[in-house]
């Protein structure tokens, strides 16, 4: 696997994690 592909996968994974974390935080803010 090339470095470019690895970087793209890492970037996409990072974005998914951020979206998931924000989705978890939003209901908490709604409660508070």
BELNOR-V374162 format. One line per field, one symbol per residue. ss: DSSP state (~ for helix, > for strand, _ for the rest). psi: psi as a letter, one per 40 degrees, with the letter a starting at -180 (. if undefined). burial: # if it has 16 or more other C-alpha atoms within 10 Angstrom, else .. A space follows every 50 residues. Layout:
ss = ???
psi = ???
burial = ???
This chain:
ss = __~~~~~~~~~~~~~~~~~~~~~~~~~~~~~_
psi = hiddddddddddddddddddddddddddddd.
burial = ................................
